[in-house]
Amino acid sequence: MTEPVKREYTKSYPNDKRALLDGHNYEMYNLDVMRKVFPRIINEVAVIQGRSQRKYQTRDIISIYFFLLSYIDGNFERKDGEINERFGAAFPSYEKITADLNIDHRRIRLLVDILVINGLISETRDHWEGTRRSKWYFVSFCPRISDDGYVVNDDGERIVPDYSAIDWR
């Protein structure tokens, strides 16, 4: 009796995804954030704005979300072995966000507020080192999204935004 031939299969990836995975410089995100959540938010804000000219450019929430997601500190411990208190936070300065994304610094707070009330950023925190303040953004990877485009929290409830809390100025 002959032994069956063992075959090894490797998973195929489109385009150059294999090179990205092999390079260890990638991050995963929930595709429904782009397919469902952002279109819902952009449409809701358009209805709230209700004007045909000079509508607020809500689409910039997309670039800020992915920008912050790419700057999350993923080190649970610092080099000295202590717990890293900024683990899971992104903390680029307003100047960096403005320079890299070409978004006026006066709009950043509003765009971040929209992300927060929609559950895409779970928390923002002011951090002080002496007299120097920095902002820490705890960005959600949004593991659960409802069919109608809402982020679902740990309790299984949709996070429905209250846009009345936003200062649109």
N, C-alpha and C positions, 0 to 999 in steps of 0.2 A: 504494500500500500504506500502510495506516495503522499508526502505532506503537501497541504495546500500552500500555494505561494502567497506570502504576505506582501501586500502592497501598501506603501505609505502614500497618503494623500496630503497635499498641502492646499490650504484654502487659497483660492484666487481672490485678488483684490483689484478693483478698478484703478486705471491710470497709475499713479505712482504712490498709492496708499501704503504699499508694502515698505517702500523706502522710508516713509514717514514713521511707520510703526517701528521699524528697525532702528531708527535714529533716536527714539525715546524723547522726542520733542513735540509731543502732541497732547491734546486734551479732548475729552469726549464732551458732547453736549446733547441734550434731548432735541431731536429734530423737530418735534412739535412746538418748541419755543418759536422757531422760525416759521413754521407752517401754520400755526394756529394762534399763538399768544400775541405775537407782534401785530399781525393784521387786525386782531380784535381791538387791541389797545389803540392803534392808529385810527381805526374807524370810530371808536368811542370818543376820542379827543376831537376828531373832525366834527362830530355831531355837537359836542359841547361848544366848540369854537363857533360853529354856525355861520361863518362868514365865507364869502367866496374869494375874497382877496386877502392877502397877507395872513394866511393861516399859519398857525404855529407849526413848525417843522418837527413833528413828533418822531419822524423816522430816525432821528439822531439817537433815540433810545437804543436802537439796534447796535450802532457802533460803540456807544458807551458800555452797554452790557458786555459785549464780546471783548472790548478793550480791558475792562475790569476783570473779567473772567480769566484773561490771559496773564494777569499780574497777581493772581492769588498766591500768597505765601503758603506753600505746601509742606513746609518743614515743621513737624510736630515738636521737635526739640531744637534748641539753639546749639551752636557748636560747643558750648560749655556744658551741655547735658541738661540744662534747665528747660522746663516747659516753655515753649514759644507762645507768648500771649497773643501774638498777632497771627497765629496759625489759622488759615482759612480766610484771612482778610487780604484785600487788595488796597494799596495805599499810594497810588500815584498822586502827585500834586495837581492842583488845578492848572498850573503852568504846563505840566507835561501833557495833561489831557487836551488842553487848548492847542499846544504846539503839534501834537501827534494827530489829532482828529480835526483840527481847524474848526473847533466849536468855540464860540465866544464864552469866556469864563462866566458871564452873567447868566448863561443858560444852563450851566452844568447842574446847579442845585435843583432847578425845576425838573430837568430830565431824570435826575437821580430820584427825586420825590415820586415821579410817575412810576419808576421801576420799583420803588419801595412799596407803594400802595397796591401794586399788582403782584407782589410776592417774588419778584425777580431778584431783589436785594432784601435779605432777611433783616439786616440791621446796618445802621451806620453809627459810627462812634467817633467822637472827637478824642484825639490822643495828644497829650501835652508832654513835651520834654523840655523842662525849663519854661521859657517863654515862647517856644516854637510849637505851633499847633499843626497837627496833620489829621487828615480824615481817613478813617478805616472803613472800607466797604466790605461787608460780608455778603458775597454774591451767592445766590442759590443756583445749584445745578438743575433745579426743577425736575426731580425724578418722576413726579406724577402730574399729568396735565389732563384736564377733562376734555371730552369730545368737543365742547363748545369753546375751548381755548382759555380756560382759567387754570392757574397753578393750584394744585391741591396740597393742602398742608398735611402735617403728620397725623392729624385727627381725621383725615379723609374728607375735609370740608374744602369747598372751592374758596379761594381768596377773591372776593368780589370787591373791587376798589370803590372807595368813596372819594370821588374827585372834588367834592366840596372842600376837602382838607387842603387842596392845592392852591398856592398863591401864584396865579397865572402871570403876574407882572414880570 
